[in-house]
Every structure is written in C-alpha cells, then in structure tokens.
Amino acid sequence: MKKTTISKLALGLLAALSFNAIAQENPWMVRARATNLNWDNGQTATVQSANVHSKNQTIPELDISYFFNKNVAAELVLTYPQNVEIMAGSSSLGDVKALPPSLLLQYHFTNFGALKPYVGAGVNYTLFSSRKNLGSGTYSIENSSTGFVAQVGTDYMFDKNWGVNFDVKYMKMNTDVFANDTGASIGNLNLSPIATSVGVTYKF
C-alpha cells in the first residue's frame, strides 16, 4: 500500500475520531439542592426508654455526576459537616457533626423528552465528630456509619444545560449510643433518614 494511501487513511481516521469527540455530549453534570433529612429514629429498648433521637433538618447539598453513556452515570453526593441535634424526649442532649457523602450508580431514562427520570443505588459513609459531649459529657456515639443508599429522582431540563431536580433517597445509617463513664453501649440508634431534595441542575 502506498504511503500516500496510508496517510489519507490515517488522516481520515483522525478526522472521524475528532468529529465523534465533538459530537459527544459533555459527561459532567452538577446539581445544587436543598435536602430535608427526615430521620427514622428507630431505637433499641434502652435507647427508647430515654427517647434518644435526632431532630429533622434541612441541609445544603452539592451533587456531581459523570455519565459513562446517555443512560448510566455515577453520582457523588456532598455537603460540608452538618450539626445534627440529638434529643432525649423534648430536651436537647447537644449537637454532633455529621459528614455524610454518598456514591451512587444511576440509570437514567431518556425517552420522556425534557423529563429525565432516574433510579440509583450505592453506599453512604457518615463520619461523626464532636460526638462525646452529649448530655454534658454523659453520652457519646460511634465515630462513623456505613450503609446502602437507594434513590429515585428526575430532572426536568429547560434546555440542554439548565433544569430543575427532584430527588428522594433512603440512607441506611446506624450508631451505637455509649455511656461515657463506663464505655458500655446502652443501645442502638437507627438514624436512616429519608432525604427529600429539590434543586437546580446544570449539564455541561
């Protein structure tokens, strides 16, 4: 095969690859959301006797998604450390700080026009800090929790870049409650919130 023919084929292949790269959509998407955490507050008997629970709250959330193709994406759910108020009955035991990033694999449905529903599943890792001063130093909780996350949601895109988002997640989250004087566990607090979010979507 002549060198000129090889050169033409190489140039043609490069041109095709370049055109394909240009034609492909940018794989990145970000969302800024307000998220309401409705804690499950399931309690074992000893924790239940003191009615130890977390107070529901709304937090800011930033979500970064990467699309492997038009249907499959990975989403990283982020926020900064949040104060979570721990209650005993109607009295506050104090605040702990919780940093709860989640990583999910999603499937996006693409046959509904501007409406882009999706489902997802993954893992949540919550790191607790400032956790040993509950009840003026009487109680503490574990330093972390790991559990699964399930998700349903949808984007409604106004154009190729901007849209609004509605999202609901269930996050499995547990922690033991300890008596600081003995170090013994007095029971388990199942936080496991339902996180309901609304926000703004930007597709690059």
N, C-alpha and C positions, 0 to 999 in steps of 0.2 A: 504494500500500500504506500502510495507516495506521501512524502512529508506534508505536502500542501493539503492533501485529503485528511490526514490525521489532525493537522492544525485546525481545519474547518470543523471537524467533528468535535474537537476539544472546545473550540470557541462556542459552538452550538450548545454543547452540554453546559458550559458555564453560564451562557445566556439563559437557558431553561431553568437552571438552579436559581439564578438571580431573580428571575421573574416569579418563580414559585415562592421564594423567600419574601418578596414584596407583597405577593398576593395573600400570604398567610396573615391571619389576624394576630395582633399582639397578644401574647398569652397571659398577661397580667391584669388583675382586677383588684381594686381596693374598695372597702366599704367602711363608712363611719356610722356607728349605730349607738342608740341608747338602749340599754338592756335592763329589763326588770328581772331580778332574781327572786323567785318565789320558792323559799326553802321548804323541803319536805319535812324536816324536823322530826323524823322518826327516832324514837327513844327506847332504849332498853329500860327495864323496870327501875333500876336505881337512879338513872338519869331522869326518868319520867317522874319519880317522886319529887324531884326538885324542879321539874318542868324546865330543864335547861334547853334553850333553843336559840336559833339565830333570827334576827329581825329582818324582814324583807326589805329590799333596797333596789335602787336603780343606779347603774354604773355606766360610764362611757366605754366603748369597745371599738377597736380597730381590727379589721379583718383583711388579710392579704391572701389572694387566691392565684394559683398558677394552673392554667389549662393545658393538659397534655394533648388534648384534642377538643373538638367542639362539645363533647359530652362529659369527659372525665376531667376532674380538677382536684387539686389539693388545697385546703384552706387552713391557714394559721390564724387562730383567734387570740387576740392580745388585749391587755389592758395594763395599767400600772397598779401597784399594790393597793388594794382597797381595804378600808376599815369595815369590818363586819362586827356588828354589835351582838354580843352573847347575852341572853336574858335568863333569869331564873324567875319563872312566873312573870309578873309585871315589873320586876326590878332588874336593872342592868347590872351584869357582872363585870362589864367592861368591853373593850374592843380588842380584836385581834386583826392583824393584817393578813390578807389573802391575795396571792398572785396566782391566777388560775388559767394559764394558757392551755389551749386545746389544739390538736391537729386532726383534721378530718379528711377523708377521701369522699368525694361527691360524684353523683351522677346528675347531669343537667339535661332536662328535656328541651328539645329545640323545635318542636312542631306546633307551638302555640303563638307564633308571631312575637309581639312585643313582650308577652308574658313568658318568663323563663323559670319555671318551677324546678326544684332540685331536691334530692334527698342525700343524706350523708351519714357517715359513722366514723368513729375514731376514738381517740384517747384524750383524757384530761389529766393534767398533773397540777395539783394545787399545793403551793408552798405557803405554810403558815408561819408568821413571825409575830413578835410581841405577844406571845401566847401563854406566858406563865404568870400573868398578873391578874387573872380573873378572880373576882371576889376578893379584891385587895390581897392577892397572893395566895388564896386558898386553893384555887383550881388551875389546871393548865390543860392544853390539848396537844395532840400529836403535831409533829413538825411538817407533815405532808400527807397527801392523799392522792391515789392514782385510781382512775376508773374509766369506764367506757362512756362515750357520748353518742347520742342519736339525734338526728337533725332533719327537719323539713323546712322548706322556705321557698321564696320566689323573688325574683327581680322583675320589675316592670320597667322596660327601657323606653325612654322618651326619644332617644336617638341612639346612634352606635356607641356613644360614650357615656351618657348620663341616664340614671334610672333611680328608682326607689326600691327599697328592700324590706321584706317582712320575713322574720325567721323565728323558729321555735326550736330550742334544744333541751334535751334532758341529759343532765350530767350526773353520773354516779360519784358521790363524794361522801366519805365517812371519816370520822375521827373518834378516838377514844378520849374520854374525859378523865383526868387524873387528880387525886388529892395530893397537893404538894408536900404535905407533912410526912406522908408515908410512901409516896410514889406509886401507890396502888391505883389501878383502874377502877373507877366507880361506874363504868358503863360506856356505852357507845352512842354517839350522836350521828344519825344518818342525815346529812345536810341535803344531798342530792337535789339541787334546785331544778325547776323548770325555768329556763331563761327565754323570755319573750323579747324580741328586738325589732325595732324599726330604724331605718336609716337611709343613707344616700349611697348609691353605687356609682363608681367611675370605672369604666373599662378602657384601658389604654389602646 
